[in-house]
């Protein structure tokens, strides 16, 4: 049976954060993708795309999904949903594979899921300043790529490519060769352009 993935979106979801990961999970890894918004209504992304979601947070199958993915949006900074927080806490405590990028990491911080495991985000102060109950400073990793402990994947908003491969590895760690192959495909673009973007200016 195909693995199931629940994707939690907010209004203003960052298109570049979901763009790499969702096609990888569905087209390459055969996952069944279900999207959810806070109220079950369509959301407009940061790039202006209207996403007609499948369900709301309250009815999303967060407990039984093989992977839950939270996509970043500024809306997570002020979003409070105690039932969702409780469900994310229960899921991660039970070893349920969960991934969050950019401001969506705040939802995991509110659930206490980042207090005792390696993780990253947009910055450590970003977590501390937005989540008073966050206690994960000692396990924070100040890196530019996704971080995984085998249960939870986190990433800064600037790392959608490594987030995608980390989610794929989380969903099916037995397919390491395919995960590495995808990473080798995408990383070549960045390495070839270099820091000055020389080929861009030369046409």
VENDA-V176004 format. One record per residue. N is the residue number from 0. PSI is psi in whole degrees, 0 to 359 (999 if undefined). D_LAST is the distance of its C-alpha to the last C-alpha in Angstrom with 1 decimal. Layout:
BEGIN
N:PSI:D_LAST / N:PSI:D_LAST
END
This chain:
BEGIN
0:140:46.2 / 1:141:42.6 / 2:150:42.0 / 3:139:42.0 / 4:126:39.6 / 5:127:40.3 / 6:119:37.5 / 7:118:38.6 / 8:155:36.5 / 9:159:37.1 / 10:138:36.1 / 11:20:32.8 / 12:139:31.7 / 13:113:28.3 / 14:320:26.2 / 15:343:23.8 / 16:329:27.0 / 17:338:28.4 / 18:312:25.3 / 19:321:25.0 / 20:319:28.7 / 21:316:30.4 / 22:324:28.6 / 23:313:29.2 / 24:320:32.9 / 25:307:33.6 / 26:321:31.5 / 27:325:31.6 / 28:3:34.9 / 29:22:36.8 / 30:151:37.8 / 31:114:39.4 / 32:130:37.7 / 33:129:39.8 / 34:150:38.5 / 35:148:40.8 / 36:167:40.9 / 37:320:43.6 / 38:8:45.6 / 39:2:44.3 / 40:161:42.6 / 41:149:39.0 / 42:146:36.5 / 43:125:33.5 / 44:172:30.6 / 45:326:28.6 / 46:3:25.9 / 47:8:28.5 / 48:133:29.2 / 49:119:32.9 / 50:119:34.2 / 51:96:37.6 / 52:164:39.1 / 53:329:41.9 / 54:179:44.4 / 55:170:45.3 / 56:323:45.6 / 57:336:49.3 / 58:359:49.2 / 59:140:46.2 / 60:67:47.4 / 61:327:46.3 / 62:319:49.3 / 63:353:48.8 / 64:147:45.0 / 65:331:43.6 / 66:136:40.8 / 67:128:40.4 / 68:126:36.9 / 69:121:36.6 / 70:141:33.4 / 71:152:32.8 / 72:148:33.5 / 73:338:34.9 / 74:333:38.0 / 75:339:39.0 / 76:330:39.8 / 77:2:42.8 / 78:126:43.6 / 79:123:47.0 / 80:93:48.4 / 81:318:51.3 / 82:319:51.7 / 83:317:48.0 / 84:317:48.4 / 85:321:51.5 / 86:321:49.9 / 87:322:46.9 / 88:313:49.4 / 89:320:51.6 / 90:309:48.6 / 91:325:47.2 / 92:330:50.7 / 93:2:51.4 / 94:16:48.3 / 95:127:46.4 / 96:127:42.7 / 97:142:40.7 / 98:140:37.2 / 99:144:36.0 / 100:146:32.7 / 101:225:32.2 / 102:345:35.1 / 103:342:36.7 / 104:338:37.9 / 105:326:40.4 / 106:322:42.2 / 107:326:42.8 / 108:319:43.9 / 109:332:46.4 / 110:1:47.6 / 111:12:48.3 / 112:350:46.0 / 113:6:44.1 / 114:334:47.2 / 115:22:47.9 / 116:154:44.8 / 117:135:41.5 / 118:168:38.9 / 119:179:36.1 / 120:201:34.7 / 121:330:32.7 / 122:163:35.2 / 123:317:38.9 / 124:329:40.0 / 125:318:38.2 / 126:312:40.6 / 127:320:43.6 / 128:333:43.3 / 129:343:42.9 / 130:94:45.4 / 131:333:48.6 / 132:356:50.0 / 133:130:47.1 / 134:28:48.5 / 135:21:45.6 / 136:321:44.6 / 137:340:45.8 / 138:8:43.8 / 139:140:40.5 / 140:116:37.5 / 141:79:35.0 / 142:164:32.0 / 143:10:28.4 / 144:173:28.9 / 145:152:31.5 / 146:137:35.1 / 147:143:37.6 / 148:13:41.3 / 149:349:41.7 / 150:314:42.9 / 151:131:40.7 / 152:135:36.9 / 153:157:35.5 / 154:150:32.0 / 155:161:30.4 / 156:344:28.2 / 157:6:25.2 / 158:52:25.8 / 159:332:25.6 / 160:312:24.3 / 161:332:27.3 / 162:317:29.5 / 163:314:28.8 / 164:327:29.6 / 165:323:32.6 / 166:319:33.9 / 167:317:33.6 / 168:325:35.5 / 169:320:38.1 / 170:318:38.6 / 171:85:39.2 / 172:348:39.3 / 173:345:40.6 / 174:49:37.1 / 175:319:35.6 / 176:321:33.8 / 177:323:31.9 / 178:313:31.1 / 179:320:29.8 / 180:318:27.8 / 181:317:26.1 / 182:318:25.4 / 183:330:23.9 / 184:313:21.5 / 185:328:20.3 / 186:335:20.4 / 187:327:17.9 / 188:313:15.0 / 189:318:16.2 / 190:322:17.1 / 191:325:13.8 / 192:325:11.9 / 193:180:14.8 / 194:337:16.2 / 195:359:13.7 / 196:39:10.7 / 197:308:9.0 / 198:336:6.1 / 199:318:5.6 / 200:337:5.6 / 201:345:3.8 / 202:999:0.0
END
